[in-house]
Each structure stands twice: as C-alpha cells, then as structure tokens.
C-alpha cells in the first residue's frame, strides 16, 4: 500500500464522539454559534489535545457528529497528518480515524473544563 492509501478515509465514514461530548458540540455550535459547524470544533479539538499533550480519550464513541466528507479538506489533512506522525503504529485509515476521535475527545474535555470554569470558550488559552 502506498503512502496515499495509508491516509485514505472514506467520505462516508462517520466522525464520532461520546454522548457527553455530543452535548458539548451541540451547545457550542448549535446553541451558542461559537463555531459554524461541528466539524470545525472537531478539528480544533484535535489540535488542542496535541498542543496540550493531552492523554487520548479512549471512551466509546457512539454519537455521530458528521461525515468525514463534510470536514474541511485542509483542516482534515492537517489533523490526519499530525495524528499519523504522532502515532506510527497506525496501519490503516480506519485506525487513523479512530485515533483522531480519541484526540478530538481529549481536546473537547479540555475545552469543556475551560467553558464550565469560565463561562466562555477562550481559544487563546489553547493556541499560543
């Protein structure tokens, strides 16, 4: 398999999160409009987890956020590249997507604490 195939994610695959985190996505995106789409919060959360060296959240991801095909291709490429580089043990696109979900939920956990403690989501707290 070439390097391209290694990173292939099916556009029909689902981006998933935990039930508790789905509520946070709904609140931040649908209720408060701090992001225009859930996939933006998803990719941002991956970056937050990586930058803060957060431990991956390996809890069950049973709630759909969107389809992979809905994620901004540039944001998706950055998130995929970072996660793949940090995880040389990943062997295929399915494992890569699963790991991306783990990083995203770890980032959401950090963002939720910030939001619950301060009543706002200050993105400057996470991106230097």
C-alpha positions in Angstrom: 0.0 0.0 0.0 1.3 3.4 -1.0 1.6 6.3 1.4 -1.6 7.8 -0.1 -3.7 4.7 0.7 -2.4 4.8 4.3 -4.2 8.1 4.8 -7.3 7.3 2.9 -10.5 8.0 4.9 -13.9 7.2 3.3 -16.0 10.3 2.9 -19.0 8.2 4.1 -17.3 7.3 7.4 -18.7 8.9 10.4 -16.9 11.4 12.7 -18.0 10.2 16.2 -17.8 11.3 19.8 -19.0 10.3 23.2 -22.6 11.0 24.4 -21.3 13.6 26.9 -19.2 15.3 24.3 -22.0 15.4 21.8 -24.0 17.6 24.2 -21.0 20.0 24.3 -20.8 20.0 20.5 -24.5 20.9 20.4 -24.2 23.6 22.9 -21.0 25.3 21.4 -22.1 25.0 17.8 -25.9 24.9 17.7 -26.9 26.9 20.8 -24.0 29.4 21.1 -22.7 29.5 17.5 -19.1 29.7 18.6 -18.2 27.5 15.6 -20.2 27.5 12.4 -20.1 23.7 12.1 -19.3 20.7 14.4 -16.5 19.5 12.1 -14.7 22.8 12.8 -14.9 22.2 16.6 -13.8 18.6 15.9 -10.6 19.5 14.1 -9.8 22.3 16.5 -10.2 19.9 19.5 -7.6 17.6 17.8 -5.2 20.4 17.7 -5.8 21.5 21.3 -5.2 17.9 22.5 -2.0 17.6 20.6 -0.7 21.1 21.6 -1.5 20.4 25.3 -0.1 16.9 25.1 -3.4 15.5 26.5 -3.9 11.9 27.0 -6.2 10.4 24.4 -9.8 9.7 25.4 -10.4 6.1 24.6 -14.0 6.0 25.8 -16.7 4.7 23.5 -17.6 7.0 20.6 -21.2 6.2 19.8 -22.6 9.6 18.7 -22.3 10.9 15.1 -21.1 14.5 14.6 -20.9 14.5 10.8 -19.5 12.5 7.9 -15.8 12.6 7.1 -16.8 14.1 3.7 -18.2 17.2 5.5 -14.9 18.1 7.2 -13.0 20.9 5.5 -10.3 19.1 3.4 -7.5 21.4 4.5 -8.4 21.0 8.2 -8.8 17.3 7.8 -5.4 16.9 6.1 -3.7 18.8 8.9 -5.4 16.8 11.6 -4.7 13.5 9.8 -1.0 14.4 9.3 -0.4 15.3 12.9 -2.2 12.3 14.3 -0.4 9.9 11.9 3.0 11.5 12.7 2.4 11.1 16.5 1.2 7.5 16.1 3.5 5.5 13.8 1.7 2.3 15.0 -1.4 3.2 12.9 -1.7 0.8 10.0 -4.8 2.0 8.0 -7.3 4.7 7.5 -9.8 3.2 9.9 -7.3 3.1 12.8 -6.3 6.7 11.9 -9.9 7.9 12.1 -10.4 6.1 15.5 -7.2 7.7 16.9 -8.4 11.1 15.6 -11.6 10.7 17.5 -9.6 9.9 20.7 -7.6 13.1 20.3 -10.7 15.2 19.5 -12.5 13.9 22.6 -9.4 14.7 24.7 -9.4 18.2 23.3 -13.2 18.6 23.9 -12.6 17.5 27.5 -10.1 20.4 27.9 -12.4 22.9 26.2 -15.4 21.8 28.3 -13.4 22.4 31.5 -12.4 25.9 30.3 -16.0 26.6 29.3 -17.5 25.3 32.6 -15.0 27.2 34.7 -15.1 30.5 32.9 -18.4 30.5 31.1 -16.6 31.3 27.8 -14.5 29.4 25.3 -11.4 31.5 25.0 -9.4 29.9 22.2 -6.3 32.0 23.0 -6.0 29.8 26.1 -5.1 26.9 23.9 -3.3 28.2 20.9 0.0 30.0 21.7 
